[in-house]
Amino acid sequence: MATVKHEVLSRNKDVSTVNSSHGALRSLAGTTNRHETVNGLNGKAQTRRKSLNDSLEGDIRDFLINESELHTYDDLTKVNPVTPTTVLKCLQARYSAKVFYTHAGCTLVALNPFQPIPNLYSLDVMREYHSAPQPQDFKPHIFIVAEEAYRNVQGQVEPMNQSLVVSGESGAGKTWTSRCLMKYYATVAASSQKCQHTVEKIEGRVLDSNPLMEAFGNACTLRNNNSSRFGKYIQLQLNSSQLLVGASVQTYLLEKTRVAFQAPNERNFHIFYQMMKGATEKQRLAWMLPLDLDFAWLPHPDKNLEEDCLQETVVAMVNLGIDEEKRAEIFKILAGLLQLGNVDFSPASEESQPCDLEENSKGFLQKTAVLLHVPVEELQMYLVVRTLRAGKQNVLKPCSQTECTIRRDCLAKVIYAQLFEWLVTFINNSMCADSSIWSNFIGLLDVYGFECFLLNNLEQLCINYANEKLQQHFVAHYLKAQQEEYVSEGLQWSFIRYQDNQACLDLIEGSPTSIFSLLNEECRLNRTSDAKQFRVRLEKELSGNANISWDKFSKEPHFTVAHYAGKVSYRIEGLMEKNKDPVPPELIHVLQKSQNAFLHGLFDESDHEGSGGSRGHNKVVTVVSKFKNSLENLMKILYSTNPHYTRCIKPNPDCRPLTFQKEEVITQLEACGIVETINISAAGFPIRISYGSFLQRYGLITNTLLITDEGPEMSDQSVLRSVVEDVLNVVLKKHTPSSTLSPADINNMVHCGRTKVFLTYALLEVLEDHRVRVRSQKAFCIQCAWRRYQCHCRNIRTQAATRIQAGVRSWLVREEVRKLHKAAAVIQHKWRHWRAHMDALAESELDNAEDLLEEEEAYVRPKLDTLLKERGSVQLSSIPEPVVVRGWPIGLAVASAPTITVSMTASGFQRVMSIMACLKIPFRQGEYKVKTNQFDQGVASIRAQPRGSIKMHLQRSPLLYANMHPVHKTEGVTGFNQILLEGT
């Protein structure tokens, strides 16, 4: 880690140094060189198209050492120094190596390969990024951004909602990226086993909503085969366990004019082509769509696209819960719109007469009325006649041929817009969760990219206005806010110049005078729109703004706006009519009379009350006003969430696979602010943490516990700063030798502001590594203490059990001894009784005892050798002389003289028991019996006394050394019982 940090420090040294006089952070080349580079960019922009390749090669040779390693830079901040040319070269090298994602500081850059890449978005890849402890260590991928937002939903200190903004021009891959993000969240947020059925149901509906909305809202344009013709903000709702429990969709500015008008080489919405190519014969009969019929609103029907799949759309509708009856009604309405597009009008013969239908158009109008279930007479009449209010009476006025065509187109647009709105509402009702169930959300914004065509009208103006707002949000969040925060925190910082598009936004939406305000004012006036007059008014009111210009030599009235991505010229002709978006009330009443319940429900009277029938100025709601209000609500959501930006880049304008055009890419890089983002991220401090949050996470490094009654936010910031500095000093001293870091190096890695601490990624990694080690040590201490406590408890339980066992065993021994004492008393009693009886018998035979004594005295016994007596090595049975055995074991004496009658003298119960044990006479078993000698020899007389006697002088009880005990036991006497026996 020290080596890695030293390398990072060395790189930071090259990027910026500390000014000794001012202490300001400056680049290696110095402030002068930086300003020269920034100022030089404007000069290079004029000649970039001529000498782009030469300048790139020269810059690469000057700034980079080894061009062969450029494709290994997974973050553009590692390219040093950061210039548009070096960034472009790095992206080109990675694109050639088929690496399409690259980090750019806090932004992800995605290059469109324009071809399927196998195993790049598979389920295994999703699980790999989701289960990784640090996904940032993996190669750059859209799943890294998704996982980071998913983990930040609950947050470490305070939960915060997340937003993923996918931006880029048309054809850059925004729709595909959004589709991958939805699939990722539907997969990882449904991986838990809790409420699996509900979660899988929501997951399926979220995924099925995507192809359905693409079929009704996407179309093939000049720049993209699957261009989103509406903006959408998808809100994925998560509960406290981070399970996907619901979702909602909010749409913006559907390009409904595409239903009735398609630019050259462009197509209508996908759903119409899906119906023409995927319908069965039975469906064609029901929809009145024969194969050999051409439709005016269906250009380029022979062009085959991947999106022309009706079956996929039908499956999505079924999964979302749209029943067969409603599906049939929806397709009939769409077929009726195609029939309506073939209705043409011929000029009237007289001005007072309404226009007539062309001969071949009557059949199409009839089919339209049948499919829409409306009266054909009323439909035809209100297409060619309009109603005027004259006092309290309604007057019918014939329409011109142009007005009839406009009314026909308005009818088609309003029907399609209502149908699209119903689909969005139905999708939300089928998968949106109750507010009490979900706690946080992840928002996914997929909005149209910047557009510039040969003919640009109100749709392009609104689309580019939305992109200007998103660019301002990006600038405010990542560039301007970062620099201003440095100043507010007291961090000395040399500013980087960046594009601020506030002047352009003031031109479009500013107050009191702007393009939108003048356009709305013109639409509220009850007069015929005049393009030239409106151009004159624009030039008069907005001439002071440098972002608007006019071509005085142009034949058609127009104005040119200098957007952040380039200049766009807008036609004024038709601008006011589109902004008014007039809906003839007579045609709405016709639709409300439809026998089709579904179509009738789309135009409920309460929803269209007073539409177009009033001349009151205050009731006119223009397209620009509605779009501005919805966009402001969207921006409020974005500013209240933590955003994650993904910049999609279109490598070439022709959508050719793996083709990289430098001019196309560098224009987008400069337009979307990627270069400015890299500069600030590389030279600044991308990590900003408040003191309270810092101590809550890293205070354990110095055993600091933050306890305040008012919370860390209200604590004394100076005290918190000193504690934070102590933590940083401990970490820096631990991980880096003091000799290798100068004060300038430390200032380049960390800065303590007034309320926050600013860090680089290198120091953040060091802090996290040190925190992990400290937590491991503390966890080890806790484990040791717990194991010691467990061992202590086990010892106490063991000692208690041992004492209980000893007490029980001693009690058992005492009980056994008591029983033995009782048994001994019985034996003694019986013995005394038997002795008394024997004595009585002996007294009765005293008269015969004298004769026996005389014979015994007359018998002379041989003398026994003294040595032989002592050693006892003779057979005692042959020696009549009584022998006193003193040193022999009593067992040996008895074994050597089985015929000797032994007379023993003992006193006390214990000695009697010892003698009996030594003689192996267990009185409780039947192997031996104690009998008198006279009975054993068959002499029932006192004269049969033993010829000798053995006297035993016992100093200790032989019970401790006997082979058998008085009571037969299978286990020996040990432990506490042995102590008790030794004391007897």
Summary of the structure (lengths in Angstrom):
residues: 984
radius of gyration: 52.6
end to end distance: 74.9
largest distance: 188.2
contacts: 2905
relative contact order: 0.09
helix: 54%
strand: 10%
